[in-house]
């Protein structure tokens, strides 16, 4: 009995996920689903690093964390 209820619940989750993805695709086609805008500019970080600035100084100037600087430099 519990197995049947679990199967029904899983089926409902799948249906809900399909509907959600359908809505996302529709919004993307309409240009309304773009995601979060980028908060850092990797090219600017690389320019500052090439200019001799350290990661901590770049992070302080741009208002981001040092880890974000290292991630942008690695990309």
C-alpha positions in Angstrom: 0.0 0.0 0.0 2.8 2.4 0.9 4.6 1.5 -2.2 1.6 2.5 -4.4 1.4 5.8 -2.6 5.1 6.4 -3.2 4.8 5.6 -6.8 1.8 8.0 -7.2 3.8 10.8 -5.4 6.8 10.2 -7.7 4.5 10.4 -10.7 3.0 13.7 -9.6 6.5 15.1 -9.0 7.5 14.1 -12.6 4.3 15.8 -14.0 5.0 19.0 -12.0 8.6 19.1 -13.1 7.5 18.7 -16.8 5.0 21.5 -16.4 7.7 23.7 -14.8 10.2 23.0 -17.6 7.5 23.8 -20.2 6.9 27.1 -18.6 10.6 27.9 -18.4 11.0 27.1 -22.2 8.0 29.3 -23.0 9.5 32.2 -20.9 12.9 31.7 -22.6 11.3 31.9 -26.0 9.6 35.1 -25.0 12.9 36.5 -23.7 11.7 36.8 -20.1 13.9 34.0 -18.5 17.5 35.1 -18.6 18.8 34.1 -15.2 20.8 36.2 -12.8 23.0 38.9 -14.3 26.8 38.5 -13.9 28.1 40.4 -10.8 31.7 40.5 -11.9 33.6 41.3 -15.1 36.3 38.7 -15.6 38.1 40.7 -18.3 38.4 43.7 -15.9 39.8 41.4 -13.2 42.4 40.0 -15.7 43.4 43.5 -16.8 43.9 44.6 -13.2 46.0 41.4 -12.5 48.1 42.0 -15.6 48.6 45.6 -14.3 50.3 44.1 -11.2 47.5 44.3 -8.6 47.2 41.4 -6.2 44.0 39.4 -5.6 43.1 41.1 -2.3 43.5 44.6 -3.9 41.4 43.6 -6.9 38.7 42.2 -4.6 38.6 45.3 -2.4 38.5 47.6 -5.4 35.7 45.7 -7.1 33.7 44.9 -3.9 33.9 41.1 -4.3 35.6 38.3 -2.5 39.1 37.1 -3.1 37.7 33.7 -4.1 35.7 35.3 -6.8 38.8 37.0 -8.1 40.7 33.6 -8.2 37.7 32.0 -9.9 37.6 34.7 -12.6 41.4 34.4 -13.2 41.1 30.6 -13.5 38.3 30.8 -16.1 
